């Protein structure tokens, strides 16, 4: 059974839309992070009353922002690549190299990351684990849930990229990247 290029591109577009939407939502995590940092600075230096929660809130939000934004970055082609070689290759060769990298490096990492992250999350959830290094003692499971969620989002965005590679191998031309960001509304 063969899947047509148009079907692959439709599936890729749906995944890309989800990834762009998640990226837009995750981008808003910067607001509470900046507000908690600003509040801490004012409370500490203007009033001499540091908070017990601002540091924890900041590192949890920043870590979540960083990890959950990985699939968005993959969609926008923002991850590291050796462009001095890659740009000189034909689209078909680029797609073959990308496919090999997804098979050999990307998916083994994503699978290990997702399953290990799920184990960390589940343990934290079942034991109501808390950050003992903090006087606030925040629960850890919402933060640790970001690990398997990141793996899942990276995995499905990787599928979208693989679909684009398969189309490129057949056509020797990368599919036109339709920028859906204007359509993604929060």
C-alpha positions in Angstrom: 0.0 0.0 0.0 1.4 3.3 -1.0 0.4 6.7 0.4 0.1 9.6 -1.9 2.2 12.7 -1.6 -0.9 14.8 -1.0 -1.9 12.5 1.9 1.5 12.8 3.4 1.4 16.6 3.0 -2.1 16.8 4.6 -1.0 14.8 7.6 2.2 16.9 7.8 0.1 20.1 7.7 -2.1 18.9 10.5 0.8 18.0 12.7 2.5 21.3 11.9 -0.7 23.2 12.9 -0.7 21.4 16.2 2.9 22.1 16.8 2.5 25.8 15.9 -0.5 26.0 18.3 1.5 24.4 21.1 4.4 26.8 20.4 2.1 29.7 20.6 0.6 28.6 23.9 4.0 27.7 25.4 5.3 31.1 24.4 2.9 32.7 26.8 4.7 30.9 29.6 7.2 33.7 29.4 4.7 36.2 30.9 4.4 34.5 34.4 8.1 33.8 34.4 9.0 37.4 33.8 6.4 38.6 36.3 7.6 36.3 39.0 11.2 37.4 38.4 10.2 41.0 38.5 8.1 40.5 41.7 11.1 38.7 43.3 13.5 41.5 42.4 11.2 44.2 43.8 10.2 42.3 46.9 13.9 41.4 47.6 15.6 44.7 46.9 12.9 47.3 47.4 11.3 45.8 50.5 13.8 43.4 51.8 11.3 40.6 51.7 12.4 37.8 49.3 9.8 35.2 48.3 10.1 31.5 48.9 8.4 30.6 45.6 9.8 32.9 42.8 13.0 30.9 42.1 11.2 27.6 41.9 8.5 29.1 39.7 11.1 30.6 37.4 13.2 27.5 36.9 10.1 25.3 36.4 8.6 27.7 33.9 11.9 28.2 32.1 12.6 24.5 31.9 9.1 23.8 30.7 9.2 26.6 28.1 12.6 25.4 26.8 11.5 21.7 26.5 8.0 22.2 25.2 9.3 24.6 22.6 11.6 21.9 21.1 9.0 20.6 18.7 8.2 24.2 17.6 11.8 24.8 16.9 12.0 21.6 14.9 9.1 22.7 12.8 10.7 26.1 12.2 14.1 24.4 11.3 15.8 26.1 14.2 17.9 23.2 15.4 21.6 23.0 14.6 22.6 21.8 11.2 25.9 22.0 9.3 24.5 24.2 6.5 27.8 24.7 4.7 27.5 21.1 3.4 23.7 20.7 3.6 22.9 23.7 1.4 25.1 22.4 -1.4 23.2 19.1 -1.7 20.2 18.4 -3.9 16.8 18.4 -2.1 16.7 14.6 -2.6 20.0 14.0 -1.0 19.1 16.4 1.9 15.9 14.3 2.4 17.9 11.0 2.5 20.3 12.4 5.0 17.5 13.8 7.1 15.7 10.4 7.1 18.9 8.6 8.1 19.4 11.1 11.0 15.8 10.7 12.1 16.2 6.9 12.1 19.7 6.7 13.7 19.7 9.6 16.1 16.4 11.4 16.6 13.9 8.7 17.2 16.1 6.5 19.5 16.7 9.7 21.6 13.0 10.7 21.6 11.9 7.2 22.5 14.3 6.9 25.4 13.5 10.4 26.6 9.8 9.8 26.4 9.7 6.5 28.3 12.3 7.6 30.9 10.4 10.9 31.3 7.2 9.0 31.8 8.8 6.9 34.5 10.0 10.1 36.3 6.6 11.7 36.0 4.7 8.6 37.2 6.9 8.1 40.3 6.6 11.8 41.2 2.8 11.7 40.7 2.2 8.5 42.7 4.4 9.6 45.6 3.4 13.3 45.6 7.1 14.1 45.3 8.1 17.6 46.3 11.2 19.7 45.7 13.0 19.4 49.0 15.7 21.9 48.1 13.2 24.7 48.4 11.3 26.1 51.4 8.2 26.3 49.2 8.4 22.5 48.6 6.4 22.6 45.4 5.1 19.4 43.9 7.2 18.0 41.1 4.8 16.0 39.0 3.5 18.9 36.8 7.1 19.9 36.0 8.1 16.3 35.4 5.1 15.7 33.1 6.8 18.1 30.7 9.3 15.3 30.0 7.0 12.8 28.3 4.9 15.6 26.8 8.0 17.0 25.1 9.0 13.5 23.8 5.5 13.0 22.4 5.4 16.4 20.7 8.9 15.9 19.3 7.9 12.4 18.1 4.9 13.6 16.1 6.7 16.6 14.7 9.4 14.3 13.6 6.8 12.3 11.7 5.8 15.5 9.9 9.4 16.1 8.9 9.7 12.5 7.7 6.6 12.9 5.6 8.2 16.0 4.0 11.3 14.0 3.4 9.4 11.2 1.7 7.7 13.7 -0.6 11.0 15.4 -1.4 12.7 12.1 -2.3 10.0 11.5 -4.9 9.9 15.1 -6.3 13.4 16.3 -5.6 11.8 19.5 -4.3 11.0 20.4 -0.7 7.3 21.0 -0.1 6.4 24.7 0.2 6.3 25.6 3.8 3.0 27.3 4.4 3.4 29.6 7.3 0.3 28.8 9.5 1.2 31.1 12.3 -1.3 33.7 11.3 -4.0 31.0 11.5 -3.0 29.9 15.0 -5.0 32.0 17.5 -5.0 31.5 21.2 
